[in-house]
């Protein structure tokens, strides 16, 4: 399963070394999933960690970062598809657009304001998932014979 991590999920990786996002990272290390993000999401997470993160946040973030592949920013067609999908915050359109263009199975986000109406729905092949739902799906796929 290929998953795209939103900036707020990346933020959790730096904010708390015990966050469930680290369980997802461990599953990626075990080969159960592939984790991706965009430079846009990485920069947003880094910026927010600098403003709100605890002291030493960069150590947790730096451990997580190499495990996550960075995909290219979305081109016009993917941006248009994302813009029409009903994302509540226009600042999050590039996140969904990059996930669409990367052809991932799911976009993992905790942003209920921007993506809340889309949780559980599939938009241009990308299912919008909470972190808990992503973990459940990855574990279920790993349990299949």
C-alpha positions in Angstrom: 0.0 0.0 0.0 1.3 3.4 -1.0 0.5 6.3 1.3 1.0 10.0 1.1 1.6 11.8 4.5 0.1 15.2 5.0 2.1 17.9 6.8 0.2 17.4 10.0 1.2 13.7 10.1 4.8 14.7 9.4 4.5 17.2 12.2 3.5 14.4 14.6 6.6 12.5 13.7 8.7 15.4 15.0 6.5 16.4 17.8 6.2 13.1 19.6 8.5 10.1 19.3 5.6 8.0 20.7 3.0 9.1 18.2 1.3 6.4 16.2 2.9 7.8 13.1 6.0 6.0 14.3 4.1 2.7 14.1 3.4 3.5 10.5 7.1 4.2 9.9 7.9 0.9 11.5 5.5 -0.8 9.1 7.2 0.9 6.2 10.6 -0.3 7.5 9.1 -3.8 7.6 8.0 -3.5 4.0 4.3 -3.4 4.7 3.8 0.0 3.0 5.5 2.8 1.1 5.3 6.2 2.6 5.5 9.4 0.4 5.1 13.1 0.8 5.9 16.3 -1.1 8.4 19.0 -0.5 5.5 21.3 0.1 4.2 19.1 3.0 7.7 18.7 4.4 8.3 22.4 4.5 5.0 23.1 6.1 5.7 20.4 8.8 9.2 21.8 9.4 7.9 25.4 9.6 5.2 24.4 12.1 7.6 22.4 14.2 9.9 25.4 14.4 7.0 27.4 15.7 5.2 24.9 17.9 7.5 21.9 18.4 9.1 20.8 21.6 12.8 21.2 22.2 14.6 18.5 20.4 11.9 18.0 17.8 14.4 17.8 15.0 15.9 14.5 16.3 12.5 12.7 15.9 11.8 14.4 12.6 15.3 13.6 11.3 14.9 9.9 12.1 11.5 9.8 10.3 12.4 11.8 7.3 14.7 9.4 5.4 12.0 6.7 5.5 9.6 8.9 3.5 10.0 9.3 -0.3 9.5 12.8 -1.6 7.4 12.9 -4.8 7.2 15.7 -7.3 4.9 18.6 -6.9 1.6 18.2 -8.8 1.1 19.4 -12.4 -1.9 21.4 -13.6 -4.2 18.4 -14.2 -3.7 17.0 -10.7 -4.1 20.5 -9.2 -7.4 21.0 -11.1 -8.7 17.6 -10.0 -7.8 18.3 -6.4 -9.3 21.8 -6.5 -12.6 20.3 -7.7 -12.7 17.6 -5.0 -14.1 19.8 -2.2 -11.0 20.4 0.0 -12.2 23.0 2.5 -8.9 24.9 2.7 -7.3 26.0 -0.6 -3.9 25.8 1.0 -4.4 22.0 1.2 -5.1 21.6 -2.5 -1.4 21.0 -3.3 -1.3 18.2 -0.8 -4.2 16.3 -2.4 -2.9 17.2 -5.9 0.5 15.7 -5.1 -1.1 12.5 -3.7 -3.3 12.2 -6.9 -0.3 12.7 -9.2 1.8 10.2 -7.2 -1.0 7.6 -7.6 -1.0 6.6 -4.0 -3.6 4.4 -2.4 -4.3 6.8 0.5 -3.7 10.3 1.8 -3.1 10.2 5.5 -4.2 13.3 7.3 -5.5 14.5 10.6 -6.7 17.8 9.1 -10.5 17.6 9.8 -11.0 21.2 8.8 -9.7 20.7 5.2 -10.4 17.1 4.6 -13.1 16.1 7.1 -15.9 15.9 4.5 -13.7 13.6 2.4 -12.6 11.1 5.1 -13.2 7.6 3.9 -13.9 8.8 0.4 -11.8 8.1 -2.7 -10.9 11.1 -4.8 -9.3 10.3 -8.2 -8.0 7.0 -6.9 -6.8 8.3 -3.5 -8.7 7.4 -0.3 -8.6 10.1 2.4 -7.6 8.4 5.6 -7.0 9.2 9.3 -3.8 7.9 10.8 -5.8 5.3 12.6 -7.5 4.1 9.5 -4.2 4.0 7.6 -2.7 1.8 10.3 -5.7 -0.5 10.3 -5.6 -0.9 6.5 -1.8 -1.5 6.4 -2.1 -4.1 9.2 -5.0 -5.8 7.5 -3.1 -6.0 4.2 -0.2 -7.5 6.0 -2.4 -10.2 7.5 -3.6 -11.4 4.2 -2.1 -14.7 2.9 
